[in-house]
Amino acid sequence: PRRTGKTEFLREDLAPLAEARKHRVVYVSLWQTVEAPIASLLYAFDAALRGGRLSDRLGTAMRDLSPTLKLSAPGGTEVEVDLGSLRGKPQDDHLLLLDQYCERLADDKHPTLLLFDEFQEVARSPRTAPIVAALRTSLDRRRSGLVSVFTGSSQEGLRKVFNAREAPFYRFATQMTLPVLDDGFVDHQLAVFRAKARRRIERGDALRVFERIEHNPLFFQ
C-alpha cells in the first residue's frame, strides 16, 4: 500500500544490511524517468559499477542524471547517451548494454541485490515491452548472481506484471507481505522526537493515534 515505508525499507534497512555482508546493491526507481525507464536502469547499473555505498550514490543521483548520460561501456571506455534518444521504443544496442551491465554486476559468491521500486511503471506502456522482456531474460540467465526485489505502490499494477500469463515476468517473483509496524516503531519515533525536539508525547496517546491511522508510518511521523 501507499505511504507505508517501502522505499525507506529498501534504501535504509535492506540495502545497508546487504552491503554489510559484502553484497553490491543497486536501487532503481522507475518513477524517476517514467517516459524512459531504460535511462533509469542504465544509470543505476552504471553508478553501482562505479562503486561506493548506495546511500552516497543516491545523494548525487538527481544531480548527475542530466540530459546526457555518461556510461562506462565494457572494455573500460566511456560512452555518452542522449536521454532523449532513450524515450519511446528502446534501441537494440541499449538493450544489449542493459544485458552487459547485468553480466558485470552478477556475482555468484556475493549476489548483487537489485532493488526495483515502483516496478509496475515499467510495464504500463506497450513501448516498454522490449525493456521488460530483455530484463527478464538477463535476470533469468544470472539467477545465482543477481537477486531482485520488486515493490510498487500499485498492488494491482504489480499483479498484472507477475500474474498475467502473457507478461514476460509471469511467475518470476513470489509475493511477500511485510508485517505491519508495531509498538516498537512508536517507541523509536518517540525517542527520536524527545532527542530532537526536547519535548515528550505520552506513549498511550501515540499508540492510540497509531492504531487509528492503521499503523501508517508516514502519517504517524
Disulfide bonds with the S-S distance in Angstrom:
none
